[in-house]
Amino acid sequence: MQATGKAEAGGLQAALARWVLPALAVYFLAQTLLRTALGGAFEPDEAELVLLARGFHLGIGSQPPLYEWGQALAFRLFGTNTFALIAHKNLWLFTAYAATFAGLRRIAPPGAAAVGALSLIFVPNFAWEAQRSNSHTAAMAAMVCLTVWAFLRLDRAGGATRTGDWLLFGLVVGLGGLSKANYWLAPPALILAALTLPEWRARLADRRLALALLVAAAVCAPSYGVMLAHSQTTFSDTWEFSKGGRLVAGPLWITGLLRLAGELAAALALPVLILGAACALARRRPRPGPGEALLLRAAGIAALLAAAGIMLGNVGFVRGRWLMPVLLLAVPALTLAVLRAVPGALRWLSVAAAVMAVLLLVAIADLRLRGAGSDSLRIEVLAEMIAAGQSPVPPIAGEHYLTGNLALHRPDWTYLPPYRTDALAGAREVLLVGVQDSPEAMARAVAEHGHTGALRVLSRQEVEVPYRFEDDETRRITLIRVELLP
């Protein structure tokens, strides 16, 4: 009987390892086809990509350019449409799971590594928010997971690490640095965690670590140079660090630390509940192996680095997705620790992941088939109203949710993206879409594109734009046509 049980467990391990990547590929293909078929408007972060990825650049806007490079390529290959945007995003998300599986295979049996990778679907900020609306976060998550894989490759059997492994690690870190600023929680956390473990300290004493860091710096340098040269645009979103008000009296960073703890607790609630149930039913505690200990320490150090950044920057507002590197390090490692203690949980955790995948597909469909949300605003009707009331249509500026979605329907019009351009060179008029009807707001909408003179309002129009699934609900949008004066 014991031999039969071991054979069944071994068969399950092999089946999970063999089918995990094909199953993930089918899941992300289904997500892509579902979003493409259901259509609707892009969410704000997605809509902004239509403007940011109209061409290749070294660095514009407040985000590093890696995701925008991929999106620009997708638009070139497939056109500016829903499929190109959603397929690109899902390719990054699939890469995150695949890289996690490849990395965990170096520290765990294949089946456990497969379930460890699948455990990412238990992280709501990753499985749901990245799928629903996020953009650059998908690239950052993939690069964190690839960084873990490349770092674990440095622990070769016998200690014979090849120079190519160090160069690969440096390349991955460099590209990760071009994904999103919070990516930088991961590499130092992994290195510092490794320095606390005797078996890793000798490997990191290798001079080729400096070579890897030089490669990373060389990859980042051109884009970071351009972004620093346009620091006003690059740091334009830092106002968000102080929004939301104080939770307690005292320095703003105290509120930031409270929000950090709250966001981590909320993000970890579901995976801890699922994994805790497996341990509670078996009456066992998680048992981390050496690899899981490394990753769990790295997650803890990444959280401490985030806390240090909050204190040094006097940050009072924290979003859950900013802490994604902590979650991507912690949840797969915790899953492996649970599976070491409860091998029988392999089957039901994989089933739980499959059920979660189905629920996410249903939730995406439900979200896009009802309600009066940003995803169901009929932007094509707005485009028709603009075409009918504005002749010719001048360059368009305004809220990037509106301008990005308009660019999806009318790519032939000129749009002012959320960064400095020469789009106004030679232009005499601008159409402001969704901009507040005040001199200050109108001036801000065109100032970063080089116009510092006065504005004269030529026409004002308020249009009622309907939603797809709520006949009695509309959104009022202001259209203001202005003349650019010296």
C-alpha positions, 0 to 999 in steps of 0.5 A, spaced: 500 500 500 505 504 501 509 503 495 502 504 491 501 511 495 508 513 493 507 511 485 500 515 485 504 521 488 510 520 483 505 520 478 501 526 480 508 530 480 510 528 473 503 530 471 503 536 474 510 538 471 508 536 464 501 539 464 502 546 468 505 550 462 500 548 457 494 549 462 497 556 463 498 557 456 490 555 455 488 559 461 492 566 458 489 564 451 482 564 454 483 570 457 485 574 451 480 571 447 475 573 452 477 580 453 477 581 445 470 578 444 467 582 449 470 588 447 468 595 451 473 600 453 480 600 456 481 601 463 485 607 465 492 604 465 490 600 459 488 606 455 494 610 457 498 605 453 495 606 447 498 613 447 505 611 450 506 605 445 505 609 439 512 609 437 519 606 441 523 611 446 528 610 451 524 613 456 518 618 457 513 619 462 513 616 469 514 609 468 520 605 465 519 603 458 520 596 458 512 594 457 511 600 452 517 597 448 513 590 448 506 594 447 509 598 441 511 591 438 504 588 439 501 594 436 506 594 430 504 586 429 497 586 430 494 593 429 492 598 435 486 594 437 484 590 443 487 583 441 494 587 441 493 590 448 490 584 451 495 579 448 501 583 450 499 583 457 497 576 458 504 574 455 507 577 460 503 574 466 504 567 463 512 569 463 511 570 470 508 563 472 513 560 467 519 563 470 516 561 477 516 554 475 523 554 472 526 557 478 522 553 483 524 547 480 531 548 482 529 548 489 523 543 489 520 537 486 517 538 479 510 537 481 511 541 488 514 547 483 508 547 479 503 548 484 508 553 487 508 557 480 500 556 480 499 559 487 500 566 484 493 565 482 491 566 489 494 573 490 488 578 488 493 584 486 496 579 481 491 574 479 485 579 478 488 586 478 493 585 473 488 582 469 483 587 469 486 593 469 494 594 470 499 594 465 507 596 467 505 591 473 505 585 469 512 586 466 515 588 473 512 581 476 515 577 470 521 580 471 521 579 478 520 572 477 525 571 472 530 574 477 528 569 482 530 564 476 536 567 474 539 568 481 537 561 483 541 558 477 547 561 481 547 555 486 549 550 481 551 543 483 558 543 485 559 550 486 561 551 478 557 557 476 559 559 469 560 566 467 554 566 463 550 565 469 552 571 472 551 575 465 544 572 465 543 575 472 545 582 470 541 582 464 535 580 467 536 585 473 537 590 468 531 589 464 527 588 470 530 595 472 526 598 466 519 595 468 517 599 474 520 602 480 518 597 485 522 592 481 528 594 485 525 591 492 527 584 489 534 584 487 537 587 493 533 583 497 535 576 494 542 578 495 541 580 502 537 574 504 543 570 501 548 573 505 545 571 511 545 563 509 552 560 509 552 556 503 550 562 499 555 567 502 561 564 498 558 564 492 556 571 492 563 573 494 565 571 487 568 577 483 563 576 477 557 579 481 560 585 480 560 584 473 553 582 473 551 589 476 555 592 471 551 589 466 545 591 469 547 598 470 549 598 462 542 596 460 539 601 465 543 607 463 540 609 457 533 610 459 535 612 466 539 618 463 533 620 458 528 619 464 533 624 469 534 629 463 526 630 463 525 629 471 519 633 471 515 628 467 519 622 470 517 624 477 510 627 475 506 622 479 510 622 486 504 627 488 500 620 490 505 618 495 502 624 500 494 623 498 489 620 502 490 624 509 493 622 515 491 616 519 494 618 526 498 624 528 505 625 527 510 624 521 506 622 514 511 616 514 507 613 520 501 613 516 505 610 510 507 604 515 500 603 517 498 602 510 504 598 508 502 593 514 494 593 512 496 592 504 500 586 506 495 583 510 490 584 505 494 581 499 496 575 503 489 574 506 487 569 501 493 565 500 494 564 507 487 562 508 488 557 503 495 554 505 493 555 512 487 550 511 492 545 508 496 545 514 490 545 519 487 539 516 493 535 516 495 538 523 502 540 521 506 546 520 510 549 514 517 546 513 521 550 509 527 547 506 533 551 504 531 554 498 524 556 501 528 559 507 532 564 502 525 566 498 522 567 505 527 571 508 528 575 501 520 577 502 521 579 509 527 584 507 523 586 501 518 589 506 523 592 510 526 595 504 519 598 502 518 600 510 525 604 509 523 607 503 516 610 506 520 613 512 526 616 508 521 619 503 516 621 508 510 617 504 503 616 507 500 612 501 501 605 499 498 601 494 497 594 494 500 593 487 507 597 489 508 591 494 508 585 488 515 583 489 514 581 496 508 577 494 511 574 488 517 572 493 513 570 499 507 566 496 510 561 492 516 559 497 510 559 503 507 554 498 513 549 497 514 550 505 506 547 506 507 542 501 514 539 504 510 538 511 503 536 507 505 532 501 498 530 500 496 537 499 499 537 492 492 535 489 487 539 492 492 545 491 492 544 484 485 543 484 484 550 488 488 553 483 484 551 477 477 553 480 480 560 481 482 560 474 475 558 472 472 564 477 477 569 474 474 568 467 467 568 469 469 574 473 472 578 467 466 576 463 461 578 468 465 585 469 464 586 462 457 584 461 453 589 465 454 595 469 456 602 468 463 602 469 469 605 465 470 598 461 463 599 458 463 607 456 461 607 449 467 611 447 465 610 439 459 614 441 463 620 443 468 619 437 462 620 433 460 626 437 466 629 436 467 628 428 460 631 427 461 637 432 468 639 430 471 640 423 476 639 422 478 635 429 484 639 432 489 636 436 486 632 442 488 633 449 485 631 456 484 625 461 488 619 458 482 614 459 478 618 454 484 620 449 487 613 449 480 610 448 479 615 443 485 613 439 483 606 439 477 608 435 480 614 431 487 613 430 488 618 425 486 624 430 492 627 433 493 626 441 497 630 446 500 624 450 501 625 458 509 627 456 512 633 453 512 632 445 512 637 439 505 635 437 503 642 438 508 645 433 504 649 428 497 647 431 493 653 432 487 650 436 486 644 441 480 640 443 480 639 450 476 632 452 474 631 459 478 637 462 475 641 467 472 648 465 477 653 468 483 657 466 488 653 470 486 646 468 486 648 461 492 651 461 495 645 464 493 640 459 497 644 454 503 647 458 507 641 458 507 640 450 510 647 449 504 652 449 505 658 455 501 663 452 494 665 453 488 661 451 481 663 448 475 659 448 472 658 441 466 653 443 464 649 449 459 643 448 457 638 454 455 631 451 452 625 454 455 619 453 451 612 454 454 606 457 453 599 453 449 595 459 445 601 462 440 605 458 438 610 463 446 611 465 450 616 461 457 620 463 457 627 461 463 629 458 465 637 456 468 638 450 472 645 449 475 648 443 481 653 444 485 657 440 492 658 442 494 665 443 502 668 443 
